[in-house]
Amino acid sequence: MKKRSRYQMRAVGVPMMPFNKRHVELTYYADLVSFISAPTDTAYNRLMRTLELVAFAMEAQNIPDYRVHLRSTKLAMSAVFDRSQHTGRVTVLDLEAMTLRAAAAAIEQAISRMRLDTFNEAHFITKLAMQAQGAPVEA
């Protein structure tokens, strides 16, 4: 009698090409810098969209390594949003800016670990979620 193998096929993951990774990373850094230097509603929405996209992708790939960094940035963004609801102006405090900058390297690493198929799914989910909330969504 032959020994039965326990081999199980895994789902095929399409890797991101270096050009695509670099584009997403640069988009993230551009959104981060524009939000910290000149906070507006548009800058807030763009940065939040990127953070949500990375969070969805990491959950879909079952990579919990970056959860703490993503959660800290979301808490800082939440504090900015709450304050803007009370005052009517979008402002970023120094502590929030430091939190966003400190997590930037870890989020860049998370972006580099994303697969292309997961990125596309996360982008679609994020876009639908933002449309449902009434936030302006760019292509």
N, C-alpha and C positions, 0 to 999 in steps of 0.2 A: 504494500500500500504506500502510495506517495504521500509525502508530507505536504499539507496544504499551506500555501503561502498566505500571509496576512496582508499582502500588498493591497492598498486601496488607492485608486486614482484620485489625485487632487484636482481641484478646479484650475484651469489654466488662467494665469494672471498675465495680462499684457503689461510689460514694463513701460515706464515713461522714458522717452528719449531725452538725452541731456539738454537739447534745445528747449523742449517743453518744460522741463524742471526749472531751468534757468529763467524762463519767461514767467512762470508762476512765482518763483522766489522774488524776482525783481518787481513784479506787480505787488506782492505783499509788502516789500520794503518801501515802495513808492507810496502805497496807501498808508502805511504806518507813519512815514515822515510827513505826508501832507496832513494827516489827521492831528499829529502832535503839534506841528508848526502853525497850522491854520485850521483849527477845528470848525467844521461845518456839518450840516446834516448829510450832505452828499459824501463827504470824507468818512463820516461815521458809518454810513450804509455800506460803502465800499470795503472798509476794513472789517466790519462785522460779517459781511458776506464771505470774505476770505477765511476768517476764523471759523465760521460755521462749516464751510466747505472742508477745511482740514479736519475739524472734529468729526464730521460725518464719515470722511474717508478713513480715519483712524479706527472708528468704531466698526466700519464695514470690514476692514482688514484685520480686526481683532488685535490691534496694537495698543496696549494701554500705557506705553512708556511716556507719552506726552500729555496725559490727562491733567496732571497738576498744572503744567504751563498753560494749557488751553483754558482750564478753569480759572486761573488767576487773571488771564487777560479778559475773559468774559466778565469776571467780577468787576474789573476796572472799567470796562466798557459799560456795564450795567450802572455803575456809580455815575458815569458821565451822563448816561441817558436819564437817570432819575433826577439829577441836578438840572438838566436842560428842561425837563418837564416842569420843574418848580420855578426856574428863573426865566425861561424862555430863550436862553442863550446856551450854545454848546461851548463848554470850557473844559480844558484838561488841566488838572492839578499836577504839581511836580511829582507827587507820589504815584499817581496813575501813569504818568509818562515814564517814570522809572520802571514800573511794573511791566508796561508794554515793551520797553526796550530790553529788559532783562529776559523776557520770554522769547524774544525775537530769534535768538540762535536756535533754541529748541524747536520752535515752529518751523524754522528753515530746515532742520533735520527731518521733521515730520513730513514736510513737503517732498523732500528728496526720497522718502520711503514710500510715497504714494505710487500705486499702479495706475496706468492710464485708464483702464476700464473702471476702476473705483473712482478716479477723479471725475470721469464723465457722469457717473451715476450721482456722485455727491454734488456736482455742479447742477444737475437737473433738479435734485431734491431741494437744494438751497434756493434755486431760482423760484421754484413753486412756492416754497415757504415764504419768501420775501414778497412775492406777488400777493399771497393770501393776507399778509399783514399790511399791504398797501404801500410798501416801500418801493421807490423807483428802482427798477432793475435794468441794467444795461446788458448788452449782448454778451 
